[in-house]
Amino acid sequence: MMPLEFYRNIPQKECCQCGVKMVEQHESYHNECEHCLSKVEE
Ligand SMILES: [Zn+2]
């Protein structure tokens, strides 16, 4: 399987805070990008 096809099958998520597109990764259950998550955790 081509790596590109693998990624194509992953639904692209957007950060619900800033709208940045995120590639869904392993154990990625957040709706915010790392940047917004770090702000939320204050
Ligand atoms: Zn964000």
mmCIF file of the protein (N, C-alpha, C, O) and its ligand, coordinates in Angstrom:
data_MODEL
# 
_entry.id   MODEL 
# 
loop_
_entity.id 
_entity.type 
_entity.pdbx_number_of_molecules 
1 polymer     1 
2 non-polymer 1 
# 
_entity_poly.entity_id                      1 
_entity_poly.type                           'polypeptide(L)' 
_entity_poly.nstd_linkage                   no 
_entity_poly.nstd_monomer                   no 
_entity_poly.pdbx_seq_one_letter_code       MMPLEFYRNIPQKECCQCGVKMVEQHESYHNECEHCLSKVEE 
_entity_poly.pdbx_seq_one_letter_code_can   MMPLEFYRNIPQKECCQCGVKMVEQHESYHNECEHCLSKVEE 
_entity_poly.pdbx_strand_id                 A 
# 
loop_
_entity_poly_seq.entity_id 
_entity_poly_seq.num 
_entity_poly_seq.mon_id 
_entity_poly_seq.hetero 
1 1  MET n 
1 2  MET n 
1 3  PRO n 
1 4  LEU n 
1 5  GLU n 
1 6  PHE n 
1 7  TYR n 
1 8  ARG n 
1 9  ASN n 
1 10 ILE n 
1 11 PRO n 
1 12 GLN n 
1 13 LYS n 
1 14 GLU n 
1 15 CYS n 
1 16 CYS n 
1 17 GLN n 
1 18 CYS n 
1 19 GLY n 
1 20 VAL n 
1 21 LYS n 
1 22 MET n 
1 23 VAL n 
1 24 GLU n 
1 25 GLN n 
1 26 HIS n 
1 27 GLU n 
1 28 SER n 
1 29 TYR n 
1 30 HIS n 
1 31 ASN n 
1 32 GLU n 
1 33 CYS n 
1 34 GLU n 
1 35 HIS n 
1 36 CYS n 
1 37 LEU n 
1 38 SER n 
1 39 LYS n 
1 40 VAL n 
1 41 GLU n 
1 42 GLU n 
# 
loop_
_struct_asym.id 
_struct_asym.entity_id 
A 1 
B 2 
# 
loop_
_chem_comp.id 
_chem_comp.type 
_chem_comp.mon_nstd_flag 
ARG 'L-peptide linking' y 
ASN 'L-peptide linking' y 
CYS 'L-peptide linking' y 
GLN 'L-peptide linking' y 
GLU 'L-peptide linking' y 
GLY 'peptide linking'   y 
HIS 'L-peptide linking' y 
ILE 'L-peptide linking' y 
LEU 'L-peptide linking' y 
LYS 'L-peptide linking' y 
MET 'L-peptide linking' y 
PHE 'L-peptide linking' y 
PRO 'L-peptide linking' y 
SER 'L-peptide linking' y 
TYR 'L-peptide linking' y 
VAL 'L-peptide linking' y 
ZN  non-polymer         . 
# 
_pdbx_entity_nonpoly.entity_id   2 
_pdbx_entity_nonpoly.name        ? 
_pdbx_entity_nonpoly.comp_id     ZN 
# 
_pdbx_nonpoly_scheme.asym_id         B 
_pdbx_nonpoly_scheme.entity_id       2 
_pdbx_nonpoly_scheme.mon_id          ZN 
_pdbx_nonpoly_scheme.ndb_seq_num     1 
_pdbx_nonpoly_scheme.pdb_seq_num     101 
_pdbx_nonpoly_scheme.auth_seq_num    101 
_pdbx_nonpoly_scheme.pdb_mon_id      ZN 
_pdbx_nonpoly_scheme.auth_mon_id     ZN 
_pdbx_nonpoly_scheme.pdb_strand_id   A 
_pdbx_nonpoly_scheme.pdb_ins_code    . 
# 
loop_
_atom_site.group_PDB 
_atom_site.id 
_atom_site.type_symbol 
_atom_site.label_atom_id 
_atom_site.label_alt_id 
_atom_site.label_comp_id 
_atom_site.label_asym_id 
_atom_site.label_entity_id 
_atom_site.label_seq_id 
_atom_site.pdbx_PDB_ins_code 
_atom_site.Cartn_x 
_atom_site.Cartn_y 
_atom_site.Cartn_z 
_atom_site.occupancy 
_atom_site.B_iso_or_equiv 
_atom_site.pdbx_formal_charge 
_atom_site.auth_seq_id 
_atom_site.auth_comp_id 
_atom_site.auth_asym_id 
_atom_site.auth_atom_id 
_atom_site.pdbx_PDB_model_num 
ATOM   1   N  N  . MET A 1 1  ? 0.851   -1.206 0.000  1.00 0.00 ? 1   MET A N  1 
ATOM   2   C  CA . MET A 1 1  ? 0.000   0.000  0.000  1.00 0.00 ? 1   MET A CA 1 
ATOM   3   C  C  . MET A 1 1  ? 0.880   1.246  0.000  1.00 0.00 ? 1   MET A C  1 
ATOM   4   O  O  . MET A 1 1  ? 1.864   1.337  0.733  1.00 0.00 ? 1   MET A O  1 
ATOM   5   N  N  . MET A 1 2  ? 0.503   2.187  -0.830 1.00 0.00 ? 2   MET A N  1 
ATOM   6   C  CA . MET A 1 2  ? 1.257   3.438  -0.892 1.00 0.00 ? 2   MET A CA 1 
ATOM   7   C  C  . MET A 1 2  ? 0.950   4.290  0.340  1.00 0.00 ? 2   MET A C  1 
ATOM   8   O  O  . MET A 1 2  ? -0.206  4.405  0.748  1.00 0.00 ? 2   MET A O  1 
ATOM   9   N  N  . PRO A 1 3  ? 1.978   4.881  0.923  1.00 0.00 ? 3   PRO A N  1 
ATOM   10  C  CA . PRO A 1 3  ? 1.756   5.760  2.091  1.00 0.00 ? 3   PRO A CA 1 
ATOM   11  C  C  . PRO A 1 3  ? 0.746   6.856  1.799  1.00 0.00 ? 3   PRO A C  1 
ATOM   12  O  O  . PRO A 1 3  ? -0.061  7.200  2.661  1.00 0.00 ? 3   PRO A O  1 
ATOM   13  N  N  . LEU A 1 4  ? 0.782   7.405  0.594  1.00 0.00 ? 4   LEU A N  1 
ATOM   14  C  CA . LEU A 1 4  ? -0.143  8.484  0.273  1.00 0.00 ? 4   LEU A CA 1 
ATOM   15  C  C  . LEU A 1 4  ? -1.577  7.997  0.331  1.00 0.00 ? 4   LEU A C  1 
ATOM   16  O  O  . LEU A 1 4  ? -2.455  8.714  0.811  1.00 0.00 ? 4   LEU A O  1 
ATOM   17  N  N  . GLU A 1 5  ? -1.827  6.798  -0.145 1.00 0.00 ? 5   GLU A N  1 
ATOM   18  C  CA . GLU A 1 5  ? -3.192  6.279  -0.103 1.00 0.00 ? 5   GLU A CA 1 
ATOM   19  C  C  . GLU A 1 5  ? -3.625  6.043  1.334  1.00 0.00 ? 5   GLU A C  1 
ATOM   20  O  O  . GLU A 1 5  ? -4.797  6.202  1.676  1.00 0.00 ? 5   GLU A O  1 
ATOM   21  N  N  . PHE A 1 6  ? -2.689  5.671  2.155  1.00 0.00 ? 6   PHE A N  1 
ATOM   22  C  CA . PHE A 1 6  ? -3.010  5.456  3.558  1.00 0.00 ? 6   PHE A CA 1 
ATOM   23  C  C  . PHE A 1 6  ? -3.508  6.750  4.188  1.00 0.00 ? 6   PHE A C  1 
ATOM   24  O  O  . PHE A 1 6  ? -4.517  6.762  4.892  1.00 0.00 ? 6   PHE A O  1 
ATOM   25  N  N  . TYR A 1 7  ? -2.787  7.840  3.928  1.00 0.00 ? 7   TYR A N  1 
ATOM   26  C  CA . TYR A 1 7  ? -3.179  9.112  4.533  1.00 0.00 ? 7   TYR A CA 1 
ATOM   27  C  C  . TYR A 1 7  ? -4.479  9.629  3.933  1.00 0.00 ? 7   TYR A C  1 
ATOM   28  O  O  . TYR A 1 7  ? -5.262  10.309 4.597  1.00 0.00 ? 7   TYR A O  1 
ATOM   29  N  N  . ARG A 1 8  ? -4.694  9.295  2.670  1.00 0.00 ? 8   ARG A N  1 
ATOM   30  C  CA . ARG A 1 8  ? -5.894  9.776  2.007  1.00 0.00 ? 8   ARG A CA 1 
ATOM   31  C  C  . ARG A 1 8  ? -7.144  9.175  2.657  1.00 0.00 ? 8   ARG A C  1 
ATOM   32  O  O  . ARG A 1 8  ? -8.227  9.759  2.605  1.00 0.00 ? 8   ARG A O  1 
ATOM   33  N  N  . ASN A 1 9  ? -6.981  8.038  3.248  1.00 0.00 ? 9   ASN A N  1 
ATOM   34  C  CA . ASN A 1 9  ? -8.131  7.383  3.873  1.00 0.00 ? 9   ASN A CA 1 
ATOM   35  C  C  . ASN A 1 9  ? -8.430  7.931  5.255  1.00 0.00 ? 9   ASN A C  1 
ATOM   36  O  O  . ASN A 1 9  ? -9.446  7.585  5.859  1.00 0.00 ? 9   ASN A O  1 
ATOM   37  N  N  . ILE A 1 10 ? -7.549  8.785  5.756  1.00 0.00 ? 10  ILE A N  1 
ATOM   38  C  CA . ILE A 1 10 ? -7.770  9.362  7.068  1.00 0.00 ? 10  ILE A CA 1 
ATOM   39  C  C  . ILE A 1 10 ? -8.552  10.666 6.932  1.00 0.00 ? 10  ILE A C  1 
ATOM   40  O  O  . ILE A 1 10 ? -8.096  11.587 6.254  1.00 0.00 ? 10  ILE A O  1 
ATOM   41  N  N  . PRO A 1 11 ? -9.688  10.756 7.550  1.00 0.00 ? 11  PRO A N  1 
ATOM   42  C  CA . PRO A 1 11 ? -10.462 11.996 7.487  1.00 0.00 ? 11  PRO A CA 1 
ATOM   43  C  C  . PRO A 1 11 ? -9.687  13.142 8.102  1.00 0.00 ? 11  PRO A C  1 
ATOM   44  O  O  . PRO A 1 11 ? -9.121  13.014 9.188  1.00 0.00 ? 11  PRO A O  1 
ATOM   45  N  N  . GLN A 1 12 ? -9.665  14.256 7.403  1.00 0.00 ? 12  GLN A N  1 
ATOM   46  C  CA . GLN A 1 12 ? -8.899  15.379 7.904  1.00 0.00 ? 12  GLN A CA 1 
ATOM   47  C  C  . GLN A 1 12 ? -9.733  16.148 8.913  1.00 0.00 ? 12  GLN A C  1 
ATOM   48  O  O  . GLN A 1 12 ? -10.878 16.520 8.658  1.00 0.00 ? 12  GLN A O  1 
ATOM   49  N  N  . LYS A 1 13 ? -9.139  16.367 10.030 1.00 0.00 ? 13  LYS A N  1 
ATOM   50  C  CA . LYS A 1 13 ? -9.833  17.095 11.090 1.00 0.00 ? 13  LYS A CA 1 
ATOM   51  C  C  . LYS A 1 13 ? -9.357  18.531 11.132 1.00 0.00 ? 13  LYS A C  1 
ATOM   52  O  O  . LYS A 1 13 ? -8.245  18.856 10.717 1.00 0.00 ? 13  LYS A O  1 
ATOM   53  N  N  . GLU A 1 14 ? -10.219 19.366 11.637 1.00 0.00 ? 14  GLU A N  1 
ATOM   54  C  CA . GLU A 1 14 ? -9.825  20.751 11.828 1.00 0.00 ? 14  GLU A CA 1 
ATOM   55  C  C  . GLU A 1 14 ? -9.925  21.087 13.306 1.00 0.00 ? 14  GLU A C  1 
ATOM   56  O  O  . GLU A 1 14 ? -10.812 20.602 14.009 1.00 0.00 ? 14  GLU A O  1 
ATOM   57  N  N  . CYS A 1 15 ? -9.020  21.908 13.758 1.00 0.00 ? 15  CYS A N  1 
ATOM   58  C  CA . CYS A 1 15 ? -9.070  22.368 15.131 1.00 0.00 ? 15  CYS A CA 1 
ATOM   59  C  C  . CYS A 1 15 ? -10.347 23.168 15.336 1.00 0.00 ? 15  CYS A C  1 
ATOM   60  O  O  . CYS A 1 15 ? -10.627 24.093 14.573 1.00 0.00 ? 15  CYS A O  1 
ATOM   61  N  N  . CYS A 1 16 ? -11.117 22.826 16.350 1.00 0.00 ? 16  CYS A N  1 
ATOM   62  C  CA . CYS A 1 16 ? -12.388 23.514 16.565 1.00 0.00 ? 16  CYS A CA 1 
ATOM   63  C  C  . CYS A 1 16 ? -12.158 24.898 17.153 1.00 0.00 ? 16  CYS A C  1 
ATOM   64  O  O  . CYS A 1 16 ? -13.090 25.695 17.252 1.00 0.00 ? 16  CYS A O  1 
ATOM   65  N  N  . GLN A 1 17 ? -10.934 25.183 17.539 1.00 0.00 ? 17  GLN A N  1 
ATOM   66  C  CA . GLN A 1 17 ? -10.622 26.496 18.104 1.00 0.00 ? 17  GLN A CA 1 
ATOM   67  C  C  . GLN A 1 17 ? -10.122 27.458 17.031 1.00 0.00 ? 17  GLN A C  1 
ATOM   68  O  O  . GLN A 1 17 ? -10.678 28.544 16.866 1.00 0.00 ? 17  GLN A O  1 
ATOM   69  N  N  . CYS A 1 18 ? -9.092  27.074 16.312 1.00 0.00 ? 18  CYS A N  1 
ATOM   70  C  CA . CYS A 1 18 ? -8.482  27.984 15.352 1.00 0.00 ? 18  CYS A CA 1 
ATOM   71  C  C  . CYS A 1 18 ? -8.684  27.530 13.914 1.00 0.00 ? 18  CYS A C  1 
ATOM   72  O  O  . CYS A 1 18 ? -8.372  28.275 12.986 1.00 0.00 ? 18  CYS A O  1 
ATOM   73  N  N  . GLY A 1 19 ? -9.197  26.327 13.713 1.00 0.00 ? 19  GLY A N  1 
ATOM   74  C  CA . GLY A 1 19 ? -9.536  25.874 12.365 1.00 0.00 ? 19  GLY A CA 1 
ATOM   75  C  C  . GLY A 1 19 ? -8.365  25.329 11.580 1.00 0.00 ? 19  GLY A C  1 
ATOM   76  O  O  . GLY A 1 19 ? -8.505  25.050 10.390 1.00 0.00 ? 19  GLY A O  1 
ATOM   77  N  N  . VAL A 1 20 ? -7.223  25.169 12.206 1.00 0.00 ? 20  VAL A N  1 
ATOM   78  C  CA . VAL A 1 20 ? -6.074  24.627 11.510 1.00 0.00 ? 20  VAL A CA 1 
ATOM   79  C  C  . VAL A 1 20 ? -6.335  23.159 11.173 1.00 0.00 ? 20  VAL A C  1 
ATOM   80  O  O  . VAL A 1 20 ? -6.926  22.422 11.962 1.00 0.00 ? 20  VAL A O  1 
ATOM   81  N  N  . LYS A 1 21 ? -5.886  22.750 9.990  1.00 0.00 ? 21  LYS A N  1 
ATOM   82  C  CA . LYS A 1 21 ? -6.113  21.367 9.590  1.00 0.00 ? 21  LYS A CA 1 
ATOM   83  C  C  . LYS A 1 21 ? -5.116  20.465 10.287 1.00 0.00 ? 21  LYS A C  1 
ATOM   84  O  O  . LYS A 1 21 ? -3.921  20.750 10.362 1.00 0.00 ? 21  LYS A O  1 
ATOM   85  N  N  . MET A 1 22 ? -5.651  19.366 10.793 1.00 0.00 ? 22  MET A N  1 
ATOM   86  C  CA . MET A 1 22 ? -4.794  18.430 11.513 1.00 0.00 ? 22  MET A CA 1 
ATOM   87  C  C  . MET A 1 22 ? -4.899  17.068 10.860 1.00 0.00 ? 22  MET A C  1 
ATOM   88  O  O  . MET A 1 22 ? -5.982  16.636 10.464 1.00 0.00 ? 22  MET A O  1 
ATOM   89  N  N  . VAL A 1 23 ? -3.758  16.390 10.749 1.00 0.00 ? 23  VAL A N  1 
ATOM   90  C  CA . VAL A 1 23 ? -3.787  15.005 10.320 1.00 0.00 ? 23  VAL A CA 1 
ATOM   91  C  C  . VAL A 1 23 ? -4.048  14.162 11.553 1.00 0.00 ? 23  VAL A C  1 
ATOM   92  O  O  . VAL A 1 23 ? -3.299  14.215 12.529 1.00 0.00 ? 23  VAL A O  1 
ATOM   93  N  N  . GLU A 1 24 ? -5.106  13.392 11.498 1.00 0.00 ? 24  GLU A N  1 
ATOM   94  C  CA . GLU A 1 24 ? -5.448  12.594 12.662 1.00 0.00 ? 24  GLU A CA 1 
ATOM   95  C  C  . GLU A 1 24 ? -4.363  11.566 12.910 1.00 0.00 ? 24  GLU A C  1 
ATOM   96  O  O  . GLU A 1 24 ? -3.961  10.838 12.003 1.00 0.00 ? 24  GLU A O  1 
ATOM   97  N  N  . GLN A 1 25 ? -3.903  11.514 14.117 1.00 0.00 ? 25  GLN A N  1 
ATOM   98  C  CA . GLN A 1 25 ? -2.805  10.621 14.443 1.00 0.00 ? 25  GLN A CA 1 
ATOM   99  C  C  . GLN A 1 25 ? -3.257  9.583  15.460 1.00 0.00 ? 25  GLN A C  1 
ATOM   100 O  O  . GLN A 1 25 ? -4.389  9.603  15.943 1.00 0.00 ? 25  GLN A O  1 
ATOM   101 N  N  . HIS A 1 26 ? -2.361  8.700  15.758 1.00 0.00 ? 26  HIS A N  1 
ATOM   102 C  CA . HIS A 1 26 ? -2.637  7.678  16.737 1.00 0.00 ? 26  HIS A CA 1 
ATOM   103 C  C  . HIS A 1 26 ? -3.093  8.285  18.062 1.00 0.00 ? 26  HIS A C  1 
ATOM   104 O  O  . HIS A 1 26 ? -2.491  9.242  18.548 1.00 0.00 ? 26  HIS A O  1 
ATOM   105 N  N  . GLU A 1 27 ? -4.102  7.758  18.616 1.00 0.00 ? 27  GLU A N  1 
ATOM   106 C  CA . GLU A 1 27 ? -4.606  8.227  19.907 1.00 0.00 ? 27  GLU A CA 1 
ATOM   107 C  C  . GLU A 1 27 ? -5.010  9.699  19.861 1.00 0.00 ? 27  GLU A C  1 
ATOM   108 O  O  . GLU A 1 27 ? -5.023  10.373 20.890 1.00 0.00 ? 27  GLU A O  1 
ATOM   109 N  N  . SER A 1 28 ? -5.333  10.187 18.688 1.00 0.00 ? 28  SER A N  1 
ATOM   110 C  CA . SER A 1 28 ? -5.728  11.592 18.581 1.00 0.00 ? 28  SER A CA 1 
ATOM   111 C  C  . SER A 1 28 ? -7.232  11.696 18.749 1.00 0.00 ? 28  SER A C  1 
ATOM   112 O  O  . SER A 1 28 ? -7.983  11.487 17.796 1.00 0.00 ? 28  SER A O  1 
ATOM   113 N  N  . TYR A 1 29 ? -7.662  12.008 19.917 1.00 0.00 ? 29  TYR A N  1 
ATOM   114 C  CA . TYR A 1 29 ? -9.092  12.096 20.177 1.00 0.00 ? 29  TYR A CA 1 
ATOM   115 C  C  . TYR A 1 29 ? -9.504  13.518 20.498 1.00 0.00 ? 29  TYR A C  1 
ATOM   116 O  O  . TYR A 1 29 ? -10.653 13.778 20.856 1.00 0.00 ? 29  TYR A O  1 
ATOM   117 N  N  . HIS A 1 30 ? -8.554  14.442 20.367 1.00 0.00 ? 30  HIS A N  1 
ATOM   118 C  CA . HIS A 1 30 ? -8.871  15.835 20.649 1.00 0.00 ? 30  HIS A CA 1 
ATOM   119 C  C  . HIS A 1 30 ? -9.431  16.513 19.413 1.00 0.00 ? 30  HIS A C  1 
ATOM   120 O  O  . HIS A 1 30 ? -9.186  16.076 18.289 1.00 0.00 ? 30  HIS A O  1 
ATOM   121 N  N  . ASN A 1 31 ? -10.169 17.564 19.623 1.00 0.00 ? 31  ASN A N  1 
ATOM   122 C  CA . ASN A 1 31 ? -10.680 18.363 18.516 1.00 0.00 ? 31  ASN A CA 1 
ATOM   123 C  C  . ASN A 1 31 ? -9.914  19.655 18.372 1.00 0.00 ? 31  ASN A C  1 
ATOM   124 O  O  . ASN A 1 31 ? -10.236 20.487 17.524 1.00 0.00 ? 31  ASN A O  1 
ATOM   125 N  N  . GLU A 1 32 ? -8.897  19.825 19.199 1.00 0.00 ? 32  GLU A N  1 
ATOM   126 C  CA . GLU A 1 32 ? -8.087  21.021 19.088 1.00 0.00 ? 32  GLU A CA 1 
ATOM   127 C  C  . GLU A 1 32 ? -6.654  20.645 18.716 1.00 0.00 ? 32  GLU A C  1 
ATOM   128 O  O  . GLU A 1 32 ? -6.194  19.538 18.999 1.00 0.00 ? 32  GLU A O  1 
ATOM   129 N  N  . CYS A 1 33 ? -5.965  21.575 18.083 1.00 0.00 ? 33  CYS A N  1 
ATOM   130 C  CA . CYS A 1 33 ? -4.570  21.342 17.761 1.00 0.00 ? 33  CYS A CA 1 
ATOM   131 C  C  . CYS A 1 33 ? -3.744  21.457 19.047 1.00 0.00 ? 33  CYS A C  1 
ATOM   132 O  O  . CYS A 1 33 ? -4.231  21.887 20.092 1.00 0.00 ? 33  CYS A O  1 
ATOM   133 N  N  . GLU A 1 34 ? -2.495  21.062 18.927 1.00 0.00 ? 34  GLU A N  1 
ATOM   134 C  CA . GLU A 1 34 ? -1.646  21.091 20.121 1.00 0.00 ? 34  GLU A CA 1 
ATOM   135 C  C  . GLU A 1 34 ? -1.545  22.495 20.692 1.00 0.00 ? 34  GLU A C  1 
ATOM   136 O  O  . GLU A 1 34 ? -1.485  22.688 21.907 1.00 0.00 ? 34  GLU A O  1 
ATOM   137 N  N  . HIS A 1 35 ? -1.528  23.478 19.785 1.00 0.00 ? 35  HIS A N  1 
ATOM   138 C  CA . HIS A 1 35 ? -1.394  24.860 20.230 1.00 0.00 ? 35  HIS A CA 1 
ATOM   139 C  C  . HIS A 1 35 ? -2.577  25.248 21.116 1.00 0.00 ? 35  HIS A C  1 
ATOM   140 O  O  . HIS A 1 35 ? -2.383  25.809 22.195 1.00 0.00 ? 35  HIS A O  1 
ATOM   141 N  N  . CYS A 1 36 ? -3.788  24.958 20.673 1.00 0.00 ? 36  CYS A N  1 
ATOM   142 C  CA . CYS A 1 36 ? -4.971  25.336 21.435 1.00 0.00 ? 36  CYS A CA 1 
ATOM   143 C  C  . CYS A 1 36 ? -5.089  24.470 22.684 1.00 0.00 ? 36  CYS A C  1 
ATOM   144 O  O  . CYS A 1 36 ? -5.535  24.942 23.730 1.00 0.00 ? 36  CYS A O  1 
ATOM   145 N  N  . LEU A 1 37 ? -4.700  23.227 22.579 1.00 0.00 ? 37  LEU A N  1 
ATOM   146 C  CA . LEU A 1 37 ? -4.755  22.361 23.745 1.00 0.00 ? 37  LEU A CA 1 
ATOM   147 C  C  . LEU A 1 37 ? -3.875  22.901 24.862 1.00 0.00 ? 37  LEU A C  1 
ATOM   148 O  O  . LEU A 1 37 ? -4.243  22.875 26.036 1.00 0.00 ? 37  LEU A O  1 
ATOM   149 N  N  . SER A 1 38 ? -2.706  23.392 24.468 1.00 0.00 ? 38  SER A N  1 
ATOM   150 C  CA . SER A 1 38 ? -1.784  23.906 25.487 1.00 0.00 ? 38  SER A CA 1 
ATOM   151 C  C  . SER A 1 38 ? -2.370  25.141 26.148 1.00 0.00 ? 38  SER A C  1 
ATOM   152 O  O  . SER A 1 38 ? -2.076  25.429 27.309 1.00 0.00 ? 38  SER A O  1 
ATOM   153 N  N  . LYS A 1 39 ? -3.201  25.874 25.412 1.00 0.00 ? 39  LYS A N  1 
ATOM   154 C  CA . LYS A 1 39 ? -3.810  27.055 26.020 1.00 0.00 ? 39  LYS A CA 1 
ATOM   155 C  C  . LYS A 1 39 ? -4.937  26.655 26.967 1.00 0.00 ? 39  LYS A C  1 
ATOM   156 O  O  . LYS A 1 39 ? -5.138  27.267 28.015 1.00 0.00 ? 39  LYS A O  1 
ATOM   157 N  N  . VAL A 1 40 ? -5.660  25.619 26.574 1.00 0.00 ? 40  VAL A N  1 
ATOM   158 C  CA . VAL A 1 40 ? -6.801  25.168 27.372 1.00 0.00 ? 40  VAL A CA 1 
ATOM   159 C  C  . VAL A 1 40 ? -6.340  24.623 28.715 1.00 0.00 ? 40  VAL A C  1 
ATOM   160 O  O  . VAL A 1 40 ? -7.036  24.733 29.724 1.00 0.00 ? 40  VAL A O  1 
ATOM   161 N  N  . GLU A 1 41 ? -5.150  24.035 28.703 1.00 0.00 ? 41  GLU A N  1 
ATOM   162 C  CA . GLU A 1 41 ? -4.694  23.375 29.914 1.00 0.00 ? 41  GLU A CA 1 
ATOM   163 C  C  . GLU A 1 41 ? -4.150  24.336 30.960 1.00 0.00 ? 41  GLU A C  1 
ATOM   164 O  O  . GLU A 1 41 ? -3.650  23.908 32.000 1.00 0.00 ? 41  GLU A O  1 
ATOM   165 N  N  . GLU A 1 42 ? -4.243  25.611 30.693 1.00 0.00 ? 42  GLU A N  1 
ATOM   166 C  CA . GLU A 1 42 ? -3.726  26.552 31.686 1.00 0.00 ? 42  GLU A CA 1 
ATOM   167 C  C  . GLU A 1 42 ? -4.545  26.507 32.961 1.00 0.00 ? 42  GLU A C  1 
ATOM   168 O  O  . GLU A 1 42 ? -4.252  27.235 33.909 1.00 0.00 ? 42  GLU A O  1 
HETATM 169 ZN ZN . ZN  B 2 .  ? -6.007  25.247 17.226 1.00 0.00 2 101 ZN  A ZN 1 
# 
